[in-house]
Amino acid sequence: MSPEPMSPLYRKIAWRLVPFLMLLYMVAFLDRVNISFAALTMNRDLGISESVYGFAAGVFFLSYCLFEVPANLVLARLGARRWLAILMVIWGIISMATAFVHSEGTYVGARFLLGIAESGFYPGVIYYFTFWLPRTLRTRILAIFLLAVPLCNSIGSPISAHILQLNNLSGLRGWQWLFLMEGAPAVILGVAAWFLLADGPWSAAWLSREEREELKTQLNQDERPATEETGKQGPHIARDCVIYFLWSGGNYGLTFWLPKVLVVAGASNLSTGWWATATFGLGALAMLWASRRRGFRALPFLFLAATMGFVGAALAHSVLAAVASFSLAAMGLLAALPIFWSLASSRLTGKAAGAAIALVNSVGAVGAFAGPFAMGWLHDVTHHYSAGLWAIAGGMALGGWLVYSESAKRPSVVPQVAD
């Protein structure tokens, strides 16, 4: 069932805001995950074990989780536009400074600080969307916005792989150039965001007075009281927390460890970037397909596809087999994301929905720590990546079963996402 077409006003708003915000999120995500390529040479240079690498990759999400609420309080005081701009400049500087870490402690510390700096960005964007779009459109726009994740990996992976080749240029290692060159755009775009984004429709010069009034009227009509009490939804919210914990562990286990697994399978550092482009490019297509679905029924099968992908990667003995398996996992994981959030946000509206979504997102951040760390720890214990891949596959299977038991109780049409 295809979504209804957008009115000219909302199409204008979407074209004005979404491409730029997607670009900002792509830069944010790149600075979050580019250590997956830096680790191909940095870990050896600094004597970093796989366990420490997995811990550093995941510690970002612990600080992200701890500081998400304080960041939201600051956002409410400063406004979304100013806060987004400030955060981008700060995390860009931190990302560039990572080029000069010299020990395990400074490396982990830089990742912890980066998590603090990015903790207010995604909630800030979601909050910013509420100024411009009614609930009936936010699901679709959010799904399009989230395409920035696989697009970032598809575009950023070969760029990162090529930057690594700049070894010893001006006395710096390739991984140092990677952090410097990929952190700088955040600073530049942060300054640009301060001037290019409007605080809201009331200050947008590109909207006419009539359009502002029309938007204000429609957004006021969009407000409605919660239909169900949060307390009655406690078991459902708890289940969603577990599902998103497992999804996040699988997603970031894939993101942070894909290059290293492919190198062990026989790929070169440079070709790994292009193999990752193919993997996440297919994931982007799957997410685009999912953004146009209005039912929950596909969600368990997407978790099953991710499970099969990780099982295949654990059994693979060649680069092509590993890439094919990881591509299946990426397609299942990324297509599941917009459908999962539609399911999770369908029960409550208003403030109750906001609190529930924040809780699910925070638990997911813990899963994003656990997945990469478990991969590194299991590798150091077994000296193989297959143990971690089997563990993630088990988590995906459990998530699929929980999703099936949950979605079977829900209506077949996706309600729109509440803020």
C-alpha positions, 0 to 999 in steps of 0.5 A: 500500500503506497503512502499518500502524496505530500501536499505542495507545502510539505513537499517544499519543506521536505526538499528544503530541510531533509537533504541538508539534515541528511548531509549533517547526519551522514557526517555525524555517522561517518565520524562515529564509525570511521574507526572501523577503517582506521583500526586496520592500521591504527590498532597495530601502530598503537598496540591496541587489542581487539577487545580494547578496540571493541570497547572503544567502538562501543564506549561512544554509545555509553556516553551517548546514552548517559548524556542524551537527557542533559543534551535534550535539556540544553536543546530546549533552552538554546533551540534546535538550530543553535544546538545542532550547529554547536554540537557539530563544531565540537564533535568535529574538533574531537574527531580531528583530535583523535588523530593524535591519540597515543595510547589505549587510554587517550583513544578510549577517552576520545571516543567517550567525548565524541559520544557526549558531543553527538548525544544531542544531535539525533534527538535534536533533529527529531525535535526539529522535525516537529516544528515543520511536519505533522505526525502523518508525514514524520514516519516517511520523512524519518525513514528518508532521513535514516537513509543517511546511515547506509548512504554514509557507509556506502560513500564513506567506506571507499573514501576512508580506504583511500585516505588510509593510503596517505601513509607518511604524508607530511609525517602523519600515518594514514589513519591520522589523515583519516580523522583529520580529513573526515572530522573537518567537514563537521566543523565547516557544516556546523558553522553553515548550519548556524546560518542556513537553518531557520529556528522554525517556520516563523523565521523561515524567509523561504515560506510565505506568510500564507504558508506559515499560517497554513502550517501553524493551523495544521500542526495545531490540529495535529495535537491530540491526547494519548490514546493509551496509558503508559502503564498499560503498555509497560510490557510492550515497551520493555519488549521493544527495549530488548528488541532494539538492544539486540538490533543495535548490537547486530547493526554496530557489530556489523558496522565496526567489524566488517572491514576487519573480517573482510581483511581476514577473509583475504581482502586488501585494505583498499578493496574493503572500502568498495566491498563495504560500499556494495554491502551498505548500498544494498542495505540502503535499497532495502531501507528505501523499500521498507520506508514505503511499507505500511504493515508490520508483517515483514519485520520478523522476516527481516530479522530472520534475513539478518540472522542468516546473513551473520550465520553465512558470514561466520561460515564464509571462507572467501571474500565473496561469500563474506560480502554476500552474507554481510549484504544479506545481514545489512539488508535485513537490519536496515530495512527493519529499522523504519518498520520497527520504529513505526511499531514501537511508536504506534501505541502512544501519542504525545509526551508518553510516546516521547518518553517511551521512545527515549527509553527504547533509544537509550537501551539501544545505545547499550546494545550498540556498546555490547555488540562491538565489545562482544565481538572483540572479546570473543575474538581475543578468547577464541582467536576467530571472528566466527564466535562473535558472528554466531553470537550476533546471529543468536541475538538476531534470531531472538529479536525476530522471535520477539518481533513476531510475538509482538507484531502478531498482536498489532493491526496490519496497518502502520500508525504514524510515528508520534514525536 
